Amino acid sequence: MSAEGWPTSIAEAGAGLRSGAFSADGLTRHFLDGIHRLQPQLNALIAVNDDLAIAAAAALDAELKNGIDRGGLHGIPVVVKDDTNVAGYPTTVGSALYKAPGAALIAERDAAAVARLKAAGAVILGKANMNEFAAGGKGGFNPHFGNTRNPWSLRHDPGGSSSGTGAAVAARLCLGGTGTDAGGSVRGPASRCGVVGIRPTYGRVSSRGIFPRCRSFGTAGPIAGRVADAAALLTAMAGHDPGDPNSLDLPHEDFARDLHRGIDGLRLGLVDGFSFAGLDPEVAEAISGAVAAFESLGAQVRSVGAPVFSKTLDAARLAEIIFHEFAEAIADKYDRADPSLFGEIVHRDIARAREAVPGRYDRLVAERRQHRRAAADLFADVDCLLTPVFPGMHAGIDDPPDLSGDHRRFTVPVSYLGLPGIALPCGLSADRLPIGMQIVGDRNDESLIVRVAAAFETVSGLQDERPPILWAGSGI
């Protein structure tokens, strides 16, 4: 619980709702107040509809009063990235193409993942800011809706492309939210904003109703302040969807079920020539500290040879899949629209797709089955892999974008392989900027990576660190 008495986790909020200390209406109004107060500094939201959120909260309060309890997310206020449909809201995908009132796409139906969150009782506060069409080498950059700022430092980027959700969660403007992740767009903001983000196994969460930035390995995932909260959100979001041809038909799973089992005896792998390659000293120090913490908890941390990560899968080369599929997704609109409606980075991504060597995309996709087999063999020897999220520290908000793709070298290969990964804070720099760690598991092993992350969280204490800009209800 915060010093001002407001909950800082989903579990705290749920207990307060059921004890009568809070109402869903009261929580919703509290977080809406924070959003409106901090929007000028953070620019974390693109659209907020107080009336829709308050009406949903009132209905959920009435349900609890009548003995209807939807579970752990009942009455919990969250935000949704603006590439994902929420009924009654425009879906802009961060683009000027859909910004004008006459051009805005007002969603008639919720995306499948949003429908699941609502069914579990979540209250949608609004649509979170994002990179234009989820593109770019710099997090939080948007030439049409303005840049999202990092609550830890307004001079530094918040990670992207799910920048608004990451910033909103870190500033406690909500108790969680959704992002989407092709090249690392859930894990990146989680790392930069000092919160937790889960990229699930490809197909765990339906992509129906979400803009297809990269149809072959993009996925929605949760961002939250704590591991347990992210696990609760993912439990609600995940599930088979017959309307999504890539949806996995798996039994329902509670991803928080093993949170308290500990990690004694688990085998955690550091990939030779990869996990510690070319890191900034502060990042290397934070990862080394995390390794020591895992060993103190009884895990066996070992070096493993995994050429599929250290030599074969180059992030810049794999990004060609993202560019190709993005260009396909918007080709019709891009070719017919006024070019001024698209930012420089979108023009660059389309050009890179159209200038690519013919047949290279098909070869990259065809090789994936072989690479997935190699990754699966690796998990016969270790339970999880450990890496940073980024090799370097935060970029300045006004710095040029990194067009090399090197900053995504730890995240893109995981996406390409369809593996689950969780990002969480593992340290703070000398300037008190968050440093993120990634824990990667085998396919459909979300419960295990959540368990490992939760064990680290219990000893790190980093989830209780507060960014300088924080909504508390009694000032900043």
N, C-alpha and C positions, 0 to 999 in steps of 0.2 A: 504494500500500500504506500502511496506517495505521502510526503509530509503533510500535504493539504487534504488527505483523506480520500483521494480518488484512486481507483484501482489501477495498477500498472501491469496486470496480467489478466488473461481470460479467466483463469481459475479464481482470482480474487473478485473479479466482477461477477462471476457466476454465483459465488458464495454470498455476495452482498445482495444480489437480486433475489435470491431465495430466502435470505434472512429478513428482507425488507429494508436493509440499509440503503439500497439504491432501487430505482425503477429503471426500466429500459428507456422511458421517456427522459428521465433525469440524466442518465448517461449520455444519451443521444444529444440532448441540448448542451451538455458540458463539452462534448467533443466538437460539435458544430461551432460553439463559441470560440474554441481554440483555433479551428480552421480559419474562421473569419478574422481573428485577431492576428494570426501569424502569416496569413496569405501574402501580405505585402512584402515580408522578408523572405519567405521560403518559396512561394509560388508552386506549392505542391499539388494543387488541385486545378483541374480544367473546368469542371462543372460540379456545382453543389445544389441540391434541391432540398431545402430545409423541410418543406411541407411533406414531401414523399417520405423522408427519413422519420419525421415525427409521427406521421400516420402509421408507419410500419411498427415503430416502437410502442405506440399506444395499443395496437392490436396484440402485440406480444405480451404486454403487461396484462391485458384482459385475459389472455390464455392462461398465464400463470395464476391469476386470481381464480380462474375456474378449474384449476388442477391439471391444465394441459402444459406439459414440460417437454420441449423438443430436444433437450440435452444440453451439453456443455456450451454450445454457441447461442443458446436462447437469449435474445436481447443484446447480443454483443455487436458494437458498432465497428464496421470495417469500411475500407475503400477498395475500389476496383480500377485497375489500369484501363486507360481509355482506348485500348484496342479490343476491348471485351464488351459485348452487348449487355446493357442493363435496361430493362423495359422502362420506357418513359424518359430516358436520357439520350442525348446525341452520342454517337460513337465517332470521334474525330480522328482517331489513330494519330493524334498530334499533328495533323496536316491542315494547311490552309485550304486544301481541296474541299474539306468538310467543315470549315470554320464558319463560313457565311451562313446566316439564318436560313436562307432558301436552299442551301446545299447540305445542311446538316442532316445526317442520317439518324432520325429518332428511332431507336430500337423498339420494335413491337413485342419482342420476346427476349427473355434472358438467355444469355449463353448457358450451355448445359452446366458448366461449373458454378455459375452464379445462381442458377436455379437450385442446385444442390445446397449452396450456402444458405439461401433463403429458406429452403425446406428445413434446414437445421436450426433456423431461428436468427441468423445474422441480420443486422440492420445495415443497409447500404447508405453511407453518408454522402458519397459522391464519386466522381471519376477522377483518377489521379493523372497528373501530368506525365509526359514521356517524351523521349526523343521522337522527332518526326518520323513516322512510319517505322519506329524502332531501329532507325539507322544511325550510324555514326561511330567515330572513334573517340568520342568524348561523352561521358555521361551527363545527362541533364540538359544537354543543349537542344533548344528548340527555337528556331527563328520566327515562329508564328505565334506561339502562346507564351514565349518568354522562357528563360532558363530556370530550372529548379535549382535551389541552393541547398547546400549541406548544412544541417543543424549544428554540426560540430565546427564548421568554419564557413562563413558565407563566401570566402575567397576560394574555396575548393569545390571540385565537382562531387556530386553525390552518387556517382555510378549511374549506369544506364543499361538498358533503356527504361527500366521500370523505376525511374528516378523519383517520381512523385510518391509512389507507395513507400519506397525506402525512407524518404525524408519525413513523410507523415508519421510512419511508425516510430522512427527515432525521436521525433519531436513530441510524441505522445498525443497526436491529433486523432488517433484511433487505436484500437487494440489489435489490429492486423489488417492485412489486405492481400490482394492478388497482384502478381506480376506475370510476365511471360518470358521465356528463356529459350533462345536459339543459340546465341554465342556466349551467353553468360548473363543475361539481362535480369535474372532474379538474384543470382549469386553476387554480381557486381555491386548493385546498390546495397545489399545486405552487408558486404564487406566494407564499402566506403562509409556507410551510415552506422556501423556498429550494431547491427541487428542480425536476425537469423532468416535465411532464405533457403527454401528447398526446391531444387529442380528434380521432379520425380522421374522415374523410368518413362521413356517415351511410350505414350498410350495409356498411362495410368489415369490421366485426367483428360476428359474429352476436350477437343479443340473446336467443337461445333459452336458457332457464334463468336469466334475470335478471329481477328484479321490474320491471314496466313503469311506471316513474314517468311517463314521457312517451313513448308508443309512436312518435310521429311524428318526433321528432328526438333522443331519448336514445340514447346509445351507450356501450359500454365502451371504456376506453382505459388505457394504462399510465402508471405513475408510477415514476420512478427517479432516482438521484442524478446521472446524467450523460446527455447527449443520446444517446450511442451505446447506453447500456443501455436507454433508453426505446425506441429504434428496434429493438433486438433483441427486446424483449418484444412490440412491435407486430407485428413480422414473424411471430412465432409465433402471436399471437392472431388475426390477420386471415385471412380465407379464406371462400370461398363455402360457405353452409350451406343445402341444399335445405329444411331444416326451418324456416327463417326466411324468410317471404315478402318481407322487405325487404332480404335479403342480396344484395349485388352479386356478379355472376358475372364476376370479373376474374381474369386470370392471377396466379399467385403472384408476389409482389414482395419483394425484400430492401430494406427501407427504409433500411438503413445503407449502401447501395452507393455513394452519392455523398458520404459524410461528409467526405472529404479533397479534394474538388474545388475548394474555395474558392468565392468569390462575386464575383470580378472581373467587372464588366460587368452583373451582375444589377440589375434595376430594383425598388427597394423603395419602397412608397408610404405616405405619411402623409396620412390623409384630412382634408381641410379641414373645420373645424368639428366634428371628431370625435376624432381621435387625441390632440390636446392640449387638448381642451375641458374646463374645470372641474377641472383636476388639482390635488392638493395640491402645494406647491412641491417637496417631496422626490421625489415621483413624477415630476414634470415634469423635474427635474434628471437623474434616472436615465435616463429615456427619451432626453433630449437627449444624454447621454453615450453611450448605445447607438447613436444615429444617427451620432455622430462616429466611433465604432469601426467601424461598417459602411462608412462612407466611406473610412476608412483602409485597409480591406480591398479597396477597389476597386469597391464597389457604388455605384450611382447612387440617391441618396435624393431623392425628389421629392414635392411636394404634389400631390394629386389630388382632383378634385371627385367625390364619390360620394354623391349625395343619398340613395341607398338606405340608407346607414349614418348620415349626418349628420342627416337629416330624417325619413325614412319609417319606419324600424324603431325604434319605441320599446320599450325592454326591458320596461317595466311592462305595456304592452299585449300584447306577445307572450307574457308570462308567463301570460296567461289560457289559452293553449293548454296549458301545463303543468298548471295547476289543473284544467282541464276533463278532461284525459286521466287525471290522477291520481284525480280523483273517480270516474271511470268504472271505473278499475282496482280500487278497493277499495269500491265502493258497497255490494255485497252484505254484506261483512263489517262495514263501518262502520255500516250501518243496523241490524244485528242484535246487535252487540257492546255491552258495557258502555261508556258514553262515557268512563269514567275510564281506560280502556286507551289512550286517545289524548291526546297532549299538546296544549297550547294552539295551537301553530303548525299542527298537522294539522287541528284543528277550524277554524282560520281559513282554511286553503287550501280545505277542502271548502265552507265557507260562501261564499267568493269565487266558487267554481265555480258553485254553485247560485243565486247572486244575479246572475249575469252576464246581460247583455241577451240575450234569445233571438235566436239566429241569428248572434251575433257570432263564435263559434268557427268556424262554417262559413265565414263571410266571411274570417276570418284565414287559414284553411287554403287557401281558394280563391285568395287573392292571392299565395300563395307562389310559384307558377310564374312569375308576372310578376317578382317580386322576384329570383328566381334568375337570370332572364335578364339583369336589370340588373347583378347581381354578376358574371356571366360576361363581360359586355361590359367591365367594369372591368379584368378580368385580361388583356384584350388590350393594355392600356397599361402594366401593372406585373406583376411576377412574384409579389410578395407584398405584404401590408399589415402595417404595424407599429402596434401600440397598446399601452397598458398592459393589465394584467389587471384591476386595480381603479383607480378614480380617486383613492382615498384610502388612507391608511395603515391599519394594523391596528386593529381594534376591541378593546376590552377584553373579556375572557372574561365579565365580569359586566354588560357594557353591554346595553341593550335591542336587539332585532333591528332591522335596517333593513327596514321593511315597504314602503318606497317602491319598491324594486327598482333604485334608482339605482346601487348598487354593482355591479350585473351588466350595466351598459349596454354594456360592451365584449365580453361573452361571449354573452349571449342571442341577439343578432342572428346571430352566427356559427353557433350551434346551429340556429336556425330555418332558415337557408339550407342547412344540411347540409354546411358547409365544414369542412375540417381546420384545426386550430389547435394550435400548440405553445406552452406557457408555460415560461419559464425565468427564472432570476434575472438581473436587470440592474443591481442595486445593493443597497446596505445603507443604511438610514436612520442618522441621528445616534445613535439608540438601538440600532443594530445589529440592526434587523429587516429581513428580506428584502423587496425590491421586485421584482415580476414584470413581465415583458414578454410580449406575445403576438405571434406571427408567424402570419399567416393566409394560406392558399393557396387556389388554385382547387380544384374538386372533383377528388379522386383524385391530388392533388399532394403527398402526404405526404413523398415523398423529397426534394422541393425545400425544404419548410419545415424538415425535419430538417437538410439541408445548410446552410441559412442559420443555423440555431441552433448547429450545430456550429462554424461559422466564428467566431461571436461567442464561444462558450465558450472557444475556444483563446486568445483575447486577454483575456478578462475575468478569468479565474482564480477566479471566484466559486464554481465547483464544489468548490473546495478549502477554502472557508470552513467553520468548524465551529461548530455551535450549542452553547450552554453545556451542555445535557444531551445527552450522547452516549455510546452504549455502545461501549466500546473493549476490554473484556475484563479490564481491570485497575483498574476503578473508574470513577467518574463525573468 
